[in-house]
Amino acid sequence: MAPIPHPPTEPQDDPETYVGLDAGEAERRAQTRGWSTVRALPPGAIITMEYRAGRLNFEVKDGQVVRAWKG
């Protein structure tokens, strides 16, 4: 029987704290707080909706984070 997978634990970090930050600063901060993947997206970007533990998504408009969410 195959072993049960154990997804990585996510940082205890509130994505809302990134809203309003400069995109570069937000990405650096997220990486230092333990996010394994940080993805910056333009408003309205078409993305897949699969959930990836350890990933933090930013919607960036004019160089500033306007929305942030896990997965």
Contact map, one row per residue, 1 for C-alpha under 8 A:
11100000000000000000000000000000000000000000000000000000000000000000000
11110000000000000000000000000000000000000000000000000000000000000000000
11111000000000000000000000000000000000000000000000000000000000000000000
01111100000000000000000000000000000000000000000000000000000000000000000
00111110000000000000000000000000000000000000000000000000000000000000000
00011111000000000000000000000000000000000000000000000000000000000000000
00001111100000000000000000000000000000000000000000001000000000000000000
00000111110000000000000000000000000000000000000000001100000000000000000
00000011111000000000000000000000000000000000000000001100000000000000000
00000001111100000000000000000000011000000000000000001100000000000000000
00000000111110000000000000000000111000000000000000000100000000000000000
00000000011111000000000000000000000000000000000000000000000000000000000
00000000001111100000000000000000100000000000000000000000000000000000000
00000000000111111000000000000000000000000000000000000000000000000000000
00000000000011111110000000000000000000000000000000000001000000000001110
00000000000001111110000000000000000000000000000000000000000000000011100
00000000000001111110000000000000000000000000000000000000000000000000000
00000000000000111111100001000000000000000000000000000000000000001011000
00000000000000111111100000000000000000000000000000000000000000011111000
00000000000000000111110000000000000000000000000000000000000000011100000
00000000000000000111111011000000000000000000000000000000000000011000000
00000000000000000001111111000000000000000000000000000000000000111000000
00000000000000000000111111100000000000010000000000000000010100111000000
00000000000000000000011111110000000000000000000000000000000000000000000
00000000000000000000111111111000000000000000000000000000000000000000000
00000000000000000100111111111100000000000000000000000000000000001000000
00000000000000000000001111111110000001000000000000000000000000000000000
00000000000000000000000111111111000000000000000000000000000000000000000
00000000000000000000000011111111100000000000000000000000000000000000000
00000000000000000000000001111111111001000000000000000001000000000000000
00000000000000000000000000111111111111000000000000000000000000000000000
00000000000000000000000000011111111000000000000000000000000000000000000
00000000001010000000000000001111111000000000000000000000000000000000000
00000000011000000000000000000111111100000000000000000100000000000000000
00000000011000000000000000000111111111000000000000000111000000000000000
00000000000000000000000000000010011111000000000000000110000000000000000
00000000000000000000000000000010001111100000000000000111000000000000000
00000000000000000000000000100110001111110000000000000011110000000000000
00000000000000000000000000000000000011111000000000000011110000000000000
00000000000000000000001000000000000001111100000000000000111100000000000
00000000000000000000000000000000000000111110100000000000111100000000000
00000000000000000000000000000000000000011111100000000000001110000000000
00000000000000000000000000000000000000001111100000000000001110000000000
00000000000000000000000000000000000000000111110000000000000000000000000
00000000000000000000000000000000000000001111111000000000000000000000000
00000000000000000000000000000000000000000001111100000000000000000000000
00000000000000000000000000000000000000000000111110000000000000000000000
00000000000000000000000000000000000000000000011111000000000000000000000
00000000000000000000000000000000000000000000001111100000000000000000000
00000000000000000000000000000000000000000000000111110000000000000000001
00000000000000000000000000000000000000000000000011111000000000000000001
00000000000000000000000000000000000000000000000001111110000000000000001
00000011110000000000000000000000000000000000000000111110000000000000011
00000001111000000000000000000000011110000000000000011111000000000000011
00000000000000000000000000000000001111100000000000011111100000000000011
00000000000000100000000000000100001011100000000000000111110000000001111
00000000000000000000000000000000000001111000000000000011111000000001111
00000000000000000000001000000000000001111000000000000001111100001111100
00000000000000000000000000000000000000011110000000000000111110001111000
00000000000000000000001000000000000000011110000000000000011111111110000
00000000000000000000000000000000000000000110000000000000001111111100000
00000000000000000000000000000000000000000000000000000000000111110000000
00000000000000000000011000000000000000000000000000000000000111111000000
00000000000000000011111000000000000000000000000000000000000111111100000
00000000000000000111111001000000000000000000000000000000011110111111000
00000000000000000011000000000000000000000000000000000000011110011111000
00000000000000010110000000000000000000000000000000000000011100001111100
00000000000000110110000000000000000000000000000000000001111000001111110
00000000000000110000000000000000000000000000000000000001110000000011111
00000000000000100000000000000000000000000000000000001111100000000001111
00000000000000000000000000000000000000000000000001111111100000000000111
